[in-house]
C-alpha cells in the first residue's frame, strides 16, 4: 500500500506535466491504451482469459471509474497537486455519506452519531483546503475534484461487488482500461482536440499508464492480503507524497489552513474506514 500510494502520487505528477501538452481526454485515452495492453500481456503470461459473464457490472464500474478518472485528471491540471489529490481521497467520506442516506431512507434509526461527525469533519477539511489554495478561475477544478471523489466511491463499491462475483483483478482493470480508451477518444474528438506528440510528452503518457496500472495491481494485492483498516490508513500517504511533489516541482503554496484541512480529511477518511468495519447500521 505504501508503494501504491507513492506510484499514484507520481502518476499525478506526470499527469500535471502532461497536461501542458495534452487535453484531459487524450491523457485518459493513452492511460487506457497502456493499461489494456499490459493487462492483455499479463493475461497471456498467466494463461487466463479476458472473457466475462458480467458485462453489465463491468459497464457500470467503468462508467463511474472512468468519469472519476477524467474529473481527477482535470482537477490535477487546474489545481495545486496536493489539493487535487486530497479532494479525490474524499471517497471514504462519500461512502460514509452513502451509508447515512441509505439508512435514513430505510427507517433512519440506525445512523451512528460518529458517522455524522466523520462526514462533517471531512467537509470541514474540504473548506479549509479549498479556501486558501484556489483562485476564482479554479472553482470549476475544485468541483471536478469533489466529483472525482464521489464517483471513485461508487466505483469502489462496484469493484467490491465484482470481486465477490469472482472476477479477477486483471479482468477488472482491463475493462476499466477499455472504458478509458472509449471515453478518452470521444472526449478528445468531440470536446477538445488531438495534439501532436513530443518525446517528453510521449514519455509522460507512457509513465501515466504504467504507474497507474502498477499501482492498481499493488493496491488490489494489498487489500487481498492485508488488513483493511491498515490499508485504508496507509493510502493517505498519497497526499503527503503529492504535497512534496507540488512544493518541490510546481511551487505550490504552503498554508497552515490548507495543511489543517488535509489533516481533517485524512482523519475523517481513516475514521470512516474504521466505522465501516466496526459499526453495523440498522436496516442495512
Secondary structure, DSSP 8 states (H G I E B T S, - for coil): -HHHHHHHHHHHHHHHHHTTTS-HHHHHHHHHHHHHHHHHHHHHHHT-----S-HHHHHHHHHHHHHHHHHHHHHHHHS-HHHHHHHHTTHHHHHHHHHHHHHHHTTSTT--HHHHHHHHHHHHHHHHHHHHH--GGGHHHHHHHHHHHHHHHHHHHHHHHHHHTT--HHHHHHHHHHHHHHHHHHHHHHTS------HHHHHHHHHHHHHHHHHHHHHHHHHHHS-HHHHHHHTTHHHHHHHHHHHHHH-----HHHHHHHHHHHHHHHHHHHHHHH---TT-
